[in-house]
Amino acid sequence: EMCIRDRYQRRVRGEVFPARKSEEDGGEGRTASEQAWYQLATLLVSLGIGIVGGLITGTILNLPLFKKPSQVFDDAEFWEVPKEGVPGESVSNGRDHEMKQI
């Protein structure tokens, strides 16, 4: 059993986390806790990049350059939408213009 565990630990150390290999085997010789800190730092950097990217995107989309909808969930403001009812009849959408039948 000790032999199997030893082989497994060497395999995990070498294949899954190559930096944990000993320096003689071409790795960096990191301990398990050092590897954990590297992974935590990588996770925090990734989250930081995602959050900053989202904030930049949100700021850009809030610029006056982009048209904001006057009524949320109303596709008629941006698209030609079919009316509900009998095909061929025109219908008013409550504004000063009629929707185009598709």
N, C-alpha and C positions, 0 to 999 in steps of 0.2 A: 504493500500500500504506500509506503514512503517513497518508493521508486516512481510510482504513478504520479503522486502529488508533485514530486520534484520535476518530472518531465513536463507536467501540465504547467507548473509555474514558469519554467524556462520557456515553454512555448508561448504562453501569454505575454511574458516579458519581451520576447523577441519578435513575435509576429503582430500582436495587437498593439503593443506599446514599444516600438523600436527604440525609443530614447531610454527605456529602462534597461536595455542590454548593457552589459559591462563595457567599459571603454576598450578592453582587449578584443571584444567581439564586434566592435564598430558602432557601439551605442554611446550614450552620454553618461550612463551609470546612474540614472536618477533613482531615488527611492520611491516607494509607493506614495508617500505624502507629498514629495516634490512634484510627482506627476499629477496628483490631485490638485495642487495649487496652480499648475500650468493650465489644467483643464478649466478650473474655476475662472482664472483670468481670461481665458479664451471665451468662455460663456459670457462674462461681463462685457468684454469688448464687442462681441456680436450683438448683445442686447443694446449696448450704447449706440452702435451704428444703426440698428433698426429704429430706435427711438428718435435719434437725430434726423434720420432720413424721413421718418413720418412727420416730424415737426416742420422740416423744410417743405415737404410736399403740401402739408396743410396750410402753411403760410403762403405758398405760391397760389394755391387754389382759392384763398381768401382775398387775393388782389382784386381790385375793381375791374380789371381786364376781363375776368370771367363772369359771364351772366349768371346771376343767381335766380332760381325759379321763384315766381311770385306766389305760387301755390304748390306746396309739396305734394307729390304723388299724382300730379296732373300731367300726363304725357302729351296732352294736346298742345301744350306750350312749345314743345320742341319737335313733335312728330305729327304726321298725319295719322289720325287714329280712326278706325272704323266705328260707326255708330252701332248701338244696340237696337235691334228692331228689324224692320223689313228692308232688304237690300234695295237700293235705288232711290230711297227717300232721303232728302237732305234734312239735317237736324241742327238745331242751334245748341251750342254748348254753354249758353248763358252769358256769352260775351257778345261783342258787336260783330263778330264774324261767324261764318258757318264752317264746320269741319268738312274737309273733302272726303268723299266716299272713296275707299280704296278698292 
